[in-house]
Amino acid sequence: MVLSLAHVTIDCADAAALAGFWSELLDQPVDEGATEYFATVGRAAGASPLLMFIQVPDKTPGKNVIHLDFHAEDWHQHIERAVSLGAKRIGDFDEYGAQWTTLADPEGNLFDIGAA
């Protein structure tokens, strides 16, 4: 029952372009399959956490553009625990081949908990 940090997700206008910047800065390749909509850096190098870039139509005021993604086998239990500690459930998602729930901490900072 371990909760582990899986991704640092960065909302952006062009996922592949921003991944390219971080790729160069960290001297790690952009992972295969990068598009303007979705890209990662670190999977090929076995990095953890993985940097994940997702295109959003605009950076919503009040929404943090970098947030933590956690993964666990028993992810639903961790979501319930987070809510019991004061997190607010924002929404459930099934995209990019993954399932997760977005939550907000007591100060409104977003984070995700998803299936490992």
TAUR-V363406 format. One record per residue. N is the residue number from 1. NEAR is the number of other C-alpha atoms within 10 Angstrom. Layout:
BEGIN
n=N near=NEAR
n=N near=NEAR
END
This chain:
BEGIN
n=1 near=9
n=2 near=10
n=3 near=15
n=4 near=14
n=5 near=15
n=6 near=21
n=7 near=22
n=8 near=19
n=9 near=20
n=10 near=22
n=11 near=23
n=12 near=22
n=13 near=17
n=14 near=18
n=15 near=22
n=16 near=24
n=17 near=18
n=18 near=20
n=19 near=27
n=20 near=19
n=21 near=12
n=22 near=17
n=23 near=19
n=24 near=11
n=25 near=9
n=26 near=11
n=27 near=11
n=28 near=16
n=29 near=17
n=30 near=24
n=31 near=18
n=32 near=11
n=33 near=9
n=34 near=17
n=35 near=16
n=36 near=16
n=37 near=16
n=38 near=19
n=39 near=24
n=40 near=29
n=41 near=27
n=42 near=21
n=43 near=17
n=44 near=13
n=45 near=12
n=46 near=9
n=47 near=13
n=48 near=13
n=49 near=18
n=50 near=19
n=51 near=20
n=52 near=22
n=53 near=28
n=54 near=21
n=55 near=19
n=56 near=16
n=57 near=9
n=58 near=9
n=59 near=13
n=60 near=10
n=61 near=7
n=62 near=8
n=63 near=13
n=64 near=14
n=65 near=16
n=66 near=16
n=67 near=17
n=68 near=17
n=69 near=22
n=70 near=22
n=71 near=20
n=72 near=18
n=73 near=13
n=74 near=14
n=75 near=21
n=76 near=15
n=77 near=13
n=78 near=19
n=79 near=21
n=80 near=12
n=81 near=12
n=82 near=17
n=83 near=16
n=84 near=10
n=85 near=11
n=86 near=12
n=87 near=21
n=88 near=19
n=89 near=18
n=90 near=12
n=91 near=11
n=92 near=14
n=93 near=12
n=94 near=10
n=95 near=8
n=96 near=7
n=97 near=5
n=98 near=10
n=99 near=16
n=100 near=21
n=101 near=20
n=102 near=20
n=103 near=21
n=104 near=19
n=105 near=15
n=106 near=12
n=107 near=9
n=108 near=13
n=109 near=17
n=110 near=21
n=111 near=21
n=112 near=25
n=113 near=26
n=114 near=24
n=115 near=14
n=116 near=15
END
